[in-house]
Amino acid sequence: MQSIPIKNLGDARLIDAFQRTYYYLRLSITDQCNFRCNYCLPNGYQPEANKPHFLTLTEITRLAQAFADMGTEKIRLTGGEPTLRKDFLTIAEHIAQIEGIRQVALTTNGYRMAKDVKAWKNAGISSINVSLDSLDPKMFYHITGINKFDEVMRGIDLAFDVGYQKVKVNSVLMKQLNDIEFDRFLAWVKDRPIQMRFIELMQTGEMDTFFQRYHLSGNILAEKLLAKGWTLQPKSLTDGPAKVFKHLDYMGEIGLIMPYEKNFCASCNRLRVSAKGKLHLCLFGEEGIELRDLLQSDEQQSLLQARIFVALQGKREHHYLHQGDSGIRQHLASIGG
């Protein structure tokens, strides 16, 4: 790895060789998940033997501080299922108090939402993305392997009761499975401030056959929305990868995440750190750059920032999913999707 003078790093921002600026960090705090979604972990979570533990609260705080000092404004806590960690609320509180961090977001499967959503808000979680792959309890169980449909739905309702103005709901829409619910999802958000986000099924090393059978192009959904009078909205600085559509007759919004679309990577603004401390420049790519050894004391902050900055200069212009290359990624739970 090339070296750069630490003294010149003071004002370094997270800008790559293609002049993309990174304001958004997706931080996995656990690999564990208690769902068995057929497109992600169909056999359930399998812990790796003799692997290092997940980042500690202190390590996470140092990491978040380094990113904040380099211009990160939004941190999303992901997993696995992040709320499985007993210190989840404390982690959220610590990150929310870091100067420069304007948004602390959460991606969750929603199984604890009905019980804990008020505590999440009090801890500083400013926005929530919750997975909901079907509005039919039987199909929900078929996809997730878990009978928690009623709890997730109740949690979404309670989020509004405790003060969230909008909730983002994620669904992996798959042909011949839950794609028939597309219009039902549209009707569901007509009078609810929900951004319903349809995520295109992505090919990973373990899921080639599954992908070929169930993949549904997001372009098909985009054409349907445009035909129904929905209009594409401009993106703001820290928005994720979704293309967001609005309709005058609907309170809710529709988001499409289409990683196979041309120029999908041109507006990339997010980096990822795994639950064990590796920096991943792309969801589909390299092995990861080790950061954990530089999270052991506050005196290492300059070295940590230097390593992040240098690593970012090696980020590719785009992924190669469209060529069937998902890199080394065997499944998405390992770095928070």
N, C-alpha and C positions, 0 to 999 in steps of 0.2 A: 504493500500500500504506500502511495506517495506521501511525503510529509509536507506540511505547510507550517510556516511560522505561527506559533500560538498568538504572538503579540498582534498579528494582523487579523485575528479572527473576531475581535471584539464586536464588530457590527455585522458579522456574517449572518445572512439570512438564508433560509432554506430554498435556494434557487439552483436548479439543475443546469446541465449543459445546453438544454433546449429552451432555457429562459422560463421554465414553469416554476411558479412559486408555491410552496407547500405551507398552508395555514392549518392543516387538519391532520391529526394523528389518531389512528385507530389502535388502541392499546388493549391487547388481550391480557386478562389477569388470571385466566385459568383455561386449560384445555378441556376440562371436565364438562360434560353435558348429560342431563338426565332424560333427554328425548332421544328417539331412535329414528330420525327422519330418513326416509328412503333415499333421498338425494344427497345425504351427507354422512350420517353414521348409522346405516341400516342395522348393523350388529351391535349398536350401542357403544359407549365410550370404553376403550381398552387402554388402561394406563400402561405406559412404557416402564419396563423394569429398570431399576438402577439409574433413572434419569434425575437430573437436578430438580429441586422443588421450584415452584412458581416464584416469581419475584416477590420480595417482601414489601410491606408498606413503605419502609424507608427507601428501598431501591426504586420503587414506583414514584415516590415523591421527588427524588433526585432526577429521575428520568424526565418527569413532567416539567420540572423546573428548567432543565436544559433546553427542552423543546420550546418552552414559553420564551426563554431568553433569545431564541433564534427566530421568533415571529409566529410560533404556533398560537392560534386563537381558539381552536376547538379540539377537544379530546373526547373521543368516543370510547367508552368502556365496553369491551366485547369479551367473548369467550371462545369456545365453549359457551357455557351459561354463566355469566359473571356473578350473578346473585347467589351462586352456590358457595362463594367464598364467605366465611363467617365475618371477615373484616371488610365486606363490600362497602357498607355505609361509611366507614372510617376512611377508606380509600377515596370515595367520592368527595367527602368533606375536605380532605387534604388537597385534592386537585382543584376543587372549586375555590379555594382560598389563595391560589397562586396568582400573582399579579400578571395580567396579560391574557389569562385564560377566560374568555368571554362565554364559552359554552361548554358544559359537561354533559355529553349525551350518553345514552344507554341503549344497547341492543340486547333484547331479552326474548326468551321463549314465552314469557308471561306467566309462568306457573306460580310465581310468588306475587304477582302484581296486585291481585285483589287484597292480599294481606298487607303488603308493604309499600304500596305506591305513595302514600302520604309521607312515609319516612324517607323515601327516595327524594321527594320534592324538598323536604326539609334539609336533606343532606347536600343539596345543591345541584341535583340532576335537573338540567334545564329542558331536556327533550328526551322523548322515549320512542324507540322503534321496537315494535313487538311483532313476532312472527305469527301469522295466522293463514295457513295454507288452504283452508276451506271454511265455508259457512255451514257446512253439513257435519254434524258430530261424527257420523260414521266415516266419512271421507277424511276428516281430521285425524281420526284414530288410525285409519289405513295409512296415511302419509307419515304421521309422527310416531306411531307405535305407543302412544300414551293417551289415556282417557282423561284429558284435562280441558276439553273444549269449553265447558260451562265456566270454569275458573278463569280462563283467559278472557272470555267475553265479558265476564263480570269485572275483571281488572281494567279492561279498556273503558268501560262505563265509569268506573271509580276514578280513573285518571282525570276525567273532566270534572268530577265532583270535588277533587282536591285542588283544582286550579290550573291544570294544563289546558292551554287554549287550543292545542292541536296535538294529535297523536299520529305517528306514522306507523302503518301496518304493512308488513312485508309478506308477500306470497310468491312462492315459486310456482308459476303456472305451467302445467305440463299437459301435452296433448293426450287425449284419450284417458285422462285421469281427472284433473280438476279444471281443465280449460272451459268446460261447459258452464262454470260458475262465473265467467267474466261479466256477463250482464247483471248477475245477481250481486256481485261486488259493487258494480256501478250504482245499482239501486240502494245498496247499503250505505253509501257515503253521500247520498243525495241531500240528506238533512243532518249530516254529522260532520264536524270539522276534522275529518280524517284524511290524511294523504295516503291513499291506497297505492302501494308500490308493487308492481309486478316485476319480479327478478327473473331474467332469462336463465334457464338451466345451463350450468357451465360444465364442461367436460373436465374430469380429473382422472388421475391414473387408475383409480379403483372403479370408475364408473363408466367405462367406455360403452358397454352394451346398453346400460340404463340410459345413457345420453342419446344414443341412436334411436332408441324406442320412444322416448318421451320429450325430446327437445322441441320447443315451440319458439319460433323466431319472434322477437319483440317487434319487428317491423310489421308483422301481421296485426298486432294489437294497436300499434300506432296508426295504421290505416283505418282500423275500425273507429278509433277515437276521433280522428279528423273527419270521418264520414258522419259522425254523430254530432259534430259541431264543437268539439273540444279544441282549444287552442294552446299551442306550446308557449311556455313562459320563459323569460330570460333567467339566467342563473345569477346567484349572488356569490360573493367571495368564498365563503366557507361551505357552500352547498356540496353535497356528495355527488355521485355520478348519475343520479336519476334525471331523466328528462321529465319535466313536470308540465302537466296539462290542466287547464281550468275550463269550466263551462259556466255560463251565466246562470243556468238553472240549478246548479249544484253547489252546496256548501262545501263539500269535500273536493279533493284534488286527486289526480291520478299521476303516479310516477312510473316511468319505465326505465329499468336498468338493463341496457343492451350491450354487453361486452363484445359482441361480435360485429357491432356496427363500425363502419369505417370512421376513423378519426376519434374513436372512443377515448383514446389515451391523450389526445391533444390538450384536454382541459384538466388533466390529472392534477389534484391539489392535495393528495393525502399520502402519508407514509404509514407503515405498520410496524409495531413491535410485538413480538410473541410473548407469551406468558412466562417464558424462561429467558427473556432478555436479548433476543436477536432482532436486529433491524431488517425488515423486508421492504425492499424498494418497490415491489410489485406483488400483487396477489398471486400471480402466476410467474414464477421466476426462480431466482437463485436460492442457495442454501440459507442465506441470511448472514448478517454481519454481527459478530458478538459485541455486545455492549456491557454485559453484566460485570465484567472485571473493572469497569470504570464507574461503577455505581456503589463503590464501597466506602467512599468518603466524600465530603463536600469539596475537598481540595482538588478533586479530579474533574470538576465541571468543565474547565477549559479543554482538557484532554478529551473528554466525552464529546463536547461540541465539535472539536476538530475531527474526530473520527466520523461523526455523523455527516459533517459537511463534505469531507473527502469521499465518503461512501456514496453520497448523493450524486457526485459528479459522474459516477459510473452507471447511473440509472439509464436503462434503455429508452428509446423514443416510444416504443410500443411493445405490447405483448404479442405472442404468436398463436393465440387461441384459434384464430381463423384458419391456421394451418394445422390444427389438431394438436398443437404443442402446448401442454399445460405446465411445462417445466417439471420440477420435482414434486409438485403438489399432489399428494395422494388423496387428500380430502381437505375441505375448507375449514373444518373446526380447529385445525392446528394453529392458525394465525387469525382467527376471528372473522373470516369471510371478507 
